[in-house]
Amino acid sequence: MAIGFEKLELFLNKILSSRIQIYAESINSCTDNFPPDRKSDMSTASSTSQPTTDPWFQDRFAERIGGAGYGKGNEVYKFELIKRAKRLALAEHPERKMLDFGIGENDEMAPGSVRDVMRREIDRPENRGYADNGILEFKEAVAAFMEREFRVTLDPAKEINHCIGSKTAYAMLPAAFINPGDITLMTVPGYPVAGTATQWFGGEVHKLPLLPENNFFPDLDSIPADILSRSKILVLCYPNSPTGQTATKDFYKKVVDFAKKNRIIVVQDAAHMMLSYETEPLSFLSIEGAKDVGVEVHSMSKGFHMIGWRLGWVCGHEKIVQAFADVKDNCDSGQFIAIQKAAAAALADPTIPSQVREKYRRRLEKLVGVLRSVGFDCKMPGGTYFLYTKSPKGAGEQTFANASEAGQFLIKELSISTVPWDDCGAYTRFSVTYEAHDETAEDELMAELHKRLSQAQLTF
């Protein structure tokens, strides 16, 4: 006899209720060994109608990167704002080429001679293994380079160690010195990696503003005594990014005296060293006593067109170099040996940094001329491939509260991309690493830049 619809529905409901009860009991059984707080989380999750999107380990993230709030912040950082504005400008004005002066990396490949060495070395089986703390051939090439360019004598075995790009050195060096509560002195604006690492190790960062009234040098005499007593590292960067200031012997002598008096280790960022225009490149280690108080970090990127190759070195006091090498030994297994050998060839050729320097000197001179003609108060920087200048305060009837607003206007209204800096006043950074295959293309780009800026009616 056929079962009626109502009886069938009742029968199925009983089966479903039974299955739900069995499932609930099994869940309770599985969670009996959970800590009380985790049981509560499970109960809350099962009773709510809105499922959470957090992974189960959300509360396990370290406080140094945001703790349980990691990934939930809605703050939009400077470079993301720039990217968004560029996408919008390109979408709204596809006919208008983006003039990109924001890119901070060389626009050329490494020289052909360097690439030739790489091609040869990449096929040699002896180069296949771990490099660990670097090959002697690269260290000896560094020692010869430092002697030739700066008259600095270094022991390649003890006073030089390679790094996989200078960025990693700034992330690792604080591990050798910073304990909770210690302080790293950092110039601003500047490269923040050493400061971030310091904070991750429980230390603090004391910022030293770079101001035009101090010729973009830090005022070491203004540091409070209680800060000095806890300070272990002073991070410098000359030629300075982004201000373009170059160091002087007198400044470095003052730094050496300051470091000795206050027992502070100096870490000098020399990434832009070979892009010095006012004077010959000046190494911190060429100053008497400098090697007693610190190290200098060099890069194969800026001065050799080897941006993506990721290779640099730390050199200076033997014990500091050794401490860095010990930290590094627990973080990586060294850069590919073929890259080190290609870099050794680049270091042996003095024409490479000379040609790179003259290219960016030429471009900066052209840029300074264009910007001055439309109202910017700027001059040729002493070094780097950046031009750091006061931002416009407005355009026509529009006013800008800061450099970020000026930068957004330049991108959205003129399709000119720059990098704003509001750390120590409103400044705009132009980079001359734009892509242009010859000087004619450079001149055409400068003419277009002049045309657009002239139409904007900028005020300063």
PyMOL commands that set and color helices and strands:
alter all, ss='L'
color gray80, all
select helices_A, chain A and resi 5-30+36-47+58-60+63-65+67-69+78-92+112-122+125-127+136-150+166-177+193-200+212-214+220-222+225-228+249-262+284-286+290-293+307-309+318-329+337-347+351-373+403-414+439-455
alter helices_A, ss='H'
color red, helices_A
select strands_A, chain A and resi 99-100+160-163+183-188+204-209+231-237+265-269+294-299+312-316+386-390+394-395+398-399+416-417+419-421+427-431+458-459
alter strands_A, ss='S'
color yellow, strands_A
deselect
rebuild
show_as cartoon
